[in-house]
Amino acid sequence: MLENTLKSSVVEIIYSEAVRSGKPVFCIVDDTIASKTKPSSRALHPIEDAYFHQSHLKGKQDYGHQAVAVMLSCNGIVLNYAFVMYNKLISKIDIVENIAKELPVPPVLSYFLCDCWYTSEKIINTFAQKGFHTIGALKTNRLLYPSGMKKKLSELAVDVAGTLYLCHRNW
């Protein structure tokens, strides 16, 4: 009940600011690992729900709690909307999709901001249904299908850059 009350308050504050200022609403998602110094097997007092997670910062498995944080922002105001502990029973993609489904449609043009982990078709479409455009990173080895032809993003970027260069040269 407290969590729902806090979420409602955050939405009210951010969406009211969007109406007042006309500025966009940003829904920002990221995850992190709160590392622990010892795995449960070696700890005197084991910590519940800690797991080994792949740390991209450390480039190896890291023991601890992983959490997904969702913030709403408008006109310089940034508030925490949700903080969900990840326990491998539900994917991070599903966690964020569920959060997108519960958000009300924003009153102004709005954006979902994320890193490459969350730029999946499932999440992008769910946020689009709620009126959010996605701005997210893509891995350069991501496969895309422009005009039905399979291409790596890195190859497509070279083609686009070459086309832009030729267009610019002909101006």
C-alpha positions in Angstrom: 0.0 0.0 0.0 2.9 2.4 0.9 4.6 1.6 -2.4 1.5 2.3 -4.4 0.9 5.6 -2.5 4.5 6.7 -3.2 4.2 5.8 -6.9 1.0 7.8 -7.2 2.6 10.8 -5.5 5.6 10.6 -7.9 3.3 10.4 -10.9 1.2 13.3 -9.6 4.2 15.6 -9.0 6.0 14.8 -12.3 2.9 14.8 -14.5 1.7 18.1 -12.9 5.1 19.7 -13.6 4.8 18.5 -17.2 1.3 20.1 -17.6 2.6 23.3 -15.9 5.8 23.6 -17.8 5.0 21.9 -21.1 8.4 20.0 -20.7 8.6 16.3 -21.5 8.4 13.5 -19.0 11.4 11.2 -18.9 11.2 7.6 -17.6 14.7 6.5 -16.8 15.6 2.9 -16.2 18.9 1.3 -15.1 20.1 -1.5 -13.0 23.0 -2.0 -10.6 24.7 -4.6 -8.3 25.2 -4.0 -4.6 28.3 -6.2 -4.2 28.9 -8.3 -1.2 32.3 -9.1 0.1 31.7 -12.8 0.6 29.3 -15.3 -0.9 26.8 -16.9 1.4 28.7 -20.2 1.5 31.6 -18.4 3.3 29.7 -15.8 5.3 29.0 -16.2 9.0 25.6 -14.6 8.6 24.4 -15.2 5.0 22.5 -12.5 3.2 19.1 -13.6 1.7 18.5 -13.4 -2.0 22.1 -12.6 -3.0 23.3 -14.2 -6.2 26.1 -14.1 -8.7 25.3 -11.6 -11.4 27.3 -10.7 -14.5 28.9 -7.3 -13.8 29.7 -5.5 -17.1 31.7 -2.9 -15.1 34.0 -5.5 -13.6 33.8 -7.9 -16.6 33.1 -10.9 -14.4 30.6 -12.5 -12.0 29.9 -10.4 -8.9 28.1 -11.6 -5.8 25.4 -9.4 -4.3 21.9 -8.0 -4.9 20.9 -6.6 -8.2 18.2 -4.0 -8.5 16.3 -2.2 -11.2 15.6 1.4 -10.6 13.0 3.5 -12.4 12.9 7.3 -12.1 10.5 9.8 -13.5 11.8 13.3 -14.4 10.4 16.6 -15.7 11.9 20.1 -15.9 14.8 19.2 -13.5 12.7 17.3 -11.0 13.9 13.7 -10.7 12.0 11.2 -8.4 12.4 7.5 -7.8 9.3 5.7 -9.1 10.3 2.1 -8.4 13.2 0.1 -7.0 12.8 -3.6 -7.7 15.1 -6.3 -6.4 16.1 -8.7 -9.2 16.0 -12.3 -8.1 16.1 -14.3 -11.4 12.5 -15.5 -11.0 11.4 -12.7 -13.4 13.6 -11.2 -16.1 14.7 -7.6 -15.9 12.9 -7.1 -19.3 9.6 -8.3 -17.7 10.2 -6.1 -14.6 10.5 -3.0 -16.8 7.6 -4.1 -19.0 5.3 -4.5 -16.0 6.3 -1.0 -14.7 5.6 0.5 -18.2 2.1 -1.1 -18.1 1.3 0.5 -14.7 2.4 4.0 -15.7 -0.5 6.3 -16.7 -0.3 8.0 -20.2 1.8 11.2 -19.8 0.1 14.5 -20.5 2.9 15.7 -22.9 5.5 14.3 -25.3 7.5 11.9 -23.2 10.6 9.6 -23.5 11.8 6.3 -22.1 15.6 6.5 -21.6 17.6 3.3 -21.2 20.9 1.5 -22.0 21.3 -1.3 -24.5 20.0 -4.0 -22.0 16.4 -2.5 -22.2 16.2 -1.6 -25.9 14.1 -4.7 -26.7 11.1 -4.7 -29.0 8.8 -5.9 -26.1 9.7 -2.9 -23.9 9.8 -0.3 -26.7 6.3 -1.4 -27.8 4.9 -1.4 -24.2 6.2 2.1 -23.6 5.0 3.3 -27.0 1.5 2.1 -26.1 1.7 4.4 -23.0 2.9 7.3 -25.1 6.6 7.2 -24.5 9.2 7.4 -27.3 12.3 5.4 -26.6 15.9 6.8 -26.6 18.3 3.9 -25.9 21.7 2.6 -26.7 22.2 -0.3 -29.2 25.0 -2.8 -29.2 27.0 -2.5 -32.5 26.6 -6.2 -33.1 22.7 -5.9 -32.9 21.1 -7.4 -36.0 18.5 -5.2 -37.8 16.4 -5.8 -40.8 16.2 -2.6 -42.9 14.0 -3.3 -46.0 14.0 -6.9 -45.0 17.7 -7.4 -45.3 19.7 -8.7 -42.3 22.5 -6.3 -41.3 24.6 -5.7 -38.2 24.1 -2.2 -36.7 27.8 -1.5 -37.3 27.5 -2.2 -41.0 24.3 -0.2 -41.3 26.0 2.8 -39.5 28.8 2.6 -42.1 26.3 2.6 -45.0 24.3 5.5 -43.5 27.5 7.5 -42.8 28.6 7.0 -46.4 25.2 8.0 -47.7 25.2 11.1 -45.5 28.7 12.0 -46.7 27.7 11.7 -50.3 24.6 13.8 -49.8 26.6 16.5 -48.0 29.2 16.5 -50.7 26.5 17.0 -53.4 25.0 20.0 -51.6 
